[in-house]
Amino acid sequence: MRPTDEQQDAVAAVIAGGPVKVKAYAGAGKTTFLCMASEARPRGLYLAFNKDIAQEAQRKFPANTRCRTVHSLAFGSTSPEITRKLNYPVEPAHALAMRYGLGPLTVPTTIGKTVELTTGKVGRMVMDGVARFCSSAQAEPQAWHIPVDPLIDEELADALRAELLPHVQTLWRESIDPKGVASISHATYVKLWQLSRPRIPADFILFDEAQDADGLMLSVLRGQSSQVVYVGDPYQQIYEWRGAVNAMDHIKAPEKGLTESFRFGTAIAGLASRLLRLMDEAVPVRGQASIASRVVRHAAPGEIRPNAILCRKNTTLLAKVAEGLQRGDKVGARTKKEELVAFIDGAERLLAGQRTYHPAAPSLFETWLDVQEYAESFAGRDMQPLVKLIDEQGPTYLRQLLAAVAPEEQADYVVSTVHKAKGLEWPTVTLADDFRFRREDNGNISEIDSSLQAVFRDGCV
């Protein structure tokens, strides 16, 4: 493959030395550029967030470049006395609060009503404070790491944070104490690694998916004497809920761009560029004139058979699966089916007033109300869509739905969230109707609840 002018320009910037950030649109030859940059330097390290991506990269990169995940570097640098605590049982939030002498609270809100913070909720605030600290660049937990319901008056919220901060600091000390009772998460040893001010042995570091970095990882990279090349796309950020800060906006370095996508033709590129302009992006996406592609709005039933249906929300994914099954389609779904079924089983027992001890997630809670509260917290936001589905549809319906899902290789088409579809390709793709938004008079953006079917045909996502 002949390198593009943009790829060659970005490689030249890497060869010149110093930090570089490369904004790479979807399918714009990012991996090709990274391999070219690796060949131009003696000893490198490619860093990814995902183990599968790192392993795939190792098969493509030259021998002078190691491919690792951030977690593998941190784990290898952390004492086994700490990492073995990953296997400790997780203390339920209400039990932690009781051990710290914290009870339920009733506090006024800005709308004139009161809100009750249960013992479990207070304990979860302490645990969330540690979780947020672990994704930050700070050396010690701070009061602002503790999340407080936005309805609580700010002055009272500050007082509540000040009261809980000593307990957050205690939990952190217990977490990093080899003899402490507290279990740890993977974020704990990564935070310890960052606090040790590590020096990564490499002449250059290629940091992929930089838009999903948090403050902690940025602080590690800023402390390196080796050259750091940040590569990412601010419009593909998917880990903001974990504390990602979009490094592409925070890194001060010469910027290069990869804007020519090899995945689709000019019609799809034109639509993508229109969407980018709505987000104040002046640089358009360029497609391949040699790839025939088209965009169809409001396709008639049966007019187009997609290879994939992409959804914004997990709730929409399950709805699309249900629609397809009712039509008699063989539907595949990009989701961890076994984990979902186990969670649904645990939820059913909690809803019946029984404790559950498997899987790990619902076993931490005494009641379904505790699960609902956790799903509203910082640490539990990834569970929120599933909890909402169980509340609205019930466990039995979801279990039957998942049992009917076909393996992807046998399915007529696949239903996926855009999160799970990142980096994958299909010839024909339909977007579900949960992507529509409008700009209000006050400048805010709200969701439009209406049907849109945009079909990307003879192109790829």
Secondary structure, DSSP 8 states (H G I E B T S, - for coil): ----HHHHHHHHHHHH-S-EEEEE-TTSSHHHHHHHHHHTSSSEEEEESSHHHHHHHHHHS-TTEEEEEHHHHHHHTS-HHHHGGGGS----HHHHHHHTT---EEEEBTTS-EEEE-HHHHHHHHHHHHHHHHTSS-SS--GGGS---TTB-HHHHHHHHHHHHHHHHHHHHHHH-TT-S----HHHHHHHHHHT------SEEEE-SGGG-BHHHHHHHHT-SSEEEEEE-GGG---GGGTB--HHHH--S-EEEE-B-SSS-HHHHHHHHHHHHHTT--S--B--TTS--EEEES--TTT---SEEEESSHHHHHHHHHHHHHHT--EEE-S-HHHHHHHHHHHHHHHTT----SSHHHHT-SSHHHHHHHHTSSTTGGGHHHHHHHHHH-HHHHHHHHHT---GGG-SEEEEEHHHHTT---SSEEE-TT--EEE-TTS-EEE--S---EEEESS--
